[in-house]
Every structure is written in structure tokens, then in C-alpha cells.
Amino acid sequence: MLISRLREGLLCLETPDGKRYIRPTLLQRVQLSWVFRHFHIVPLNVLSRPQYDLVESLRMQGPYVQLRREDFNVELLGTIEYPIHTEKRPEKQQHRLADAFTPGTLAPQRVSGRNSSGR
């Protein structure tokens, strides 16, 4: 099984646009077999930098494969899951302690313990 995956295994990229299959070179299949040594599906964000670069270079330039009915018996090296992009939440405005002491940033406040009616 391992030999057949190294000989002709495909890499599956599970993107928000759908699944794509890539036929890596023998050296790339050896590198990817290490990525998938314990799991068949690996999220993109857990890859190391060299592994991430390998997957991204395959995604950008790799030879995509159209799977036909007879190709369903081909061994998969594994599947890389790409995160589903959601709408970016607006970033919270960060407040700095120095802004509290900058003149003109705060409205003047009354500091006495009395209320405004003089009681």
C-alpha cells in the first residue's frame, strides 16, 4: 500500500471551491508521505513552513488531475483542508494607556464628591 502511494499517489486539496487532485513528483510524494504519516486529512494551518511552501507551490503550479471513473482506485497520499474564508470581522480599536493622558482626548470631568446642585 505504501509503495503504491509512493509510486502513483495523488494529493487532494479540499478548498472552498471544491476538491482538486494533484499528481506530485516522486520526491514530493515522499515529502508528503511524511506529512500524512499519522493522519489522512491535515488542515493547512498545522503544516510547517517548508511543508506549507510545498503544498502552495503544488497548488499554484501543480499538474491537476481530472479523475475519471477508472481513477477512483488510485491511492491518495492524503487531503489538505483549506480553511473556509468567512467575512473578516472588524478589528477592535485598541486603546493605549498613553491616549488617556493625552490632552484633548478626554472631556473634562468634575472630580469632586459633590453633585452639581451643591448638596
N, C-alpha and C positions, 0 to 999 in steps of 0.2 A: 504494500500500500504506500509506504513512504517512497519507494523507488518510483512508482508510477506518478506520484505527486511531483517528485523532482524532475521526472522526465517530461511530463506534459501538463502539469497543474496550472490552473487559471486562478487569478486573483479577482475577487468580487469586490467592487466598490459600491456600497449602498448609500447613494446620495439622495437628497430630497427630490431630485428629478427622476429617480428610479435606479435600478441596478445596472451596472456596467461591468463587463468582464474584460480582463486584460491578460494577454499571454506574455509573461515576463521572460527574460533570457534565463539560461541555466544558473548563472551566478546570482541573479536577482531572486530566482526561486529558492536557492539555498539560503540567502539572507532572509527571505520571507518565511521560510520554514522555521527559522528561529523565533520570529515574531509570533507565529501561531503554534508554538510548541506545547502550550497548555490549553489554549482556548481557540475555538473555531471562528468566533466573532470578537473583534477587538475595536473599541472606539478609537477614533483618530487622536483624541487628546491624551491618550496614555502612551503613545509612541515616543521613543527617544528622538532627539533631533536628527540623527542620521537615518533612522527608520522613517521618520516623517518626510524627510527630503526625498528618500527613495520612492515612497508612495506618491508624493506630489509630482515627482518627475514622471512616474508612470502614468499618472492621471493626465498630465499635460501633454505628453508626447507618446505615451504607450500605444502599442498596437491593440486597439479594441477588437473584440471578437464578437461576431454575431452568432449566437447559439442557435443551432438547428436541432431538429428532433433527435438526430443521431449523436449530438454533442452532449446530451444530458447525462451520459455515463462518464464524462470527463471528470477527473479528480479536481476538487477545489483545494487550493492552498489554504484559503481562509477568506473571511469577509472583513473589510474595514468599514465601520459605520461612521458616516459623516454626521455631525450634529445638525439637527433641524434648526434652520435660522428663523428665529422669531423676531418680532418687531423689537428694535432696540429701545429699552426703557430710557427715559430722560435721566441724565445724571443728576444726582442731588447736588445742590450748591454747597460747596464746602465753606464752612465758617472757620476763620482763623481767630485765635485769641488776640492777635495784634489789631485786627479790624475793630474790636470792641473799644480799643483805646485810641483809635484814630479820630482826630477832631472832625466833627461834621457828619460822622456816620450814625450817631445815635441822637435821638431827640432829647433835649434837656428834660430831666425828670426832677421832681421835687423829692427831696430825701428826708424831710422832717417827718416825725411821727404823727404830727397833727394833720387833720384833713383840711380842706380849703375853706371851711366855714369858720375856722378859728376856734373850735371847741377842743 
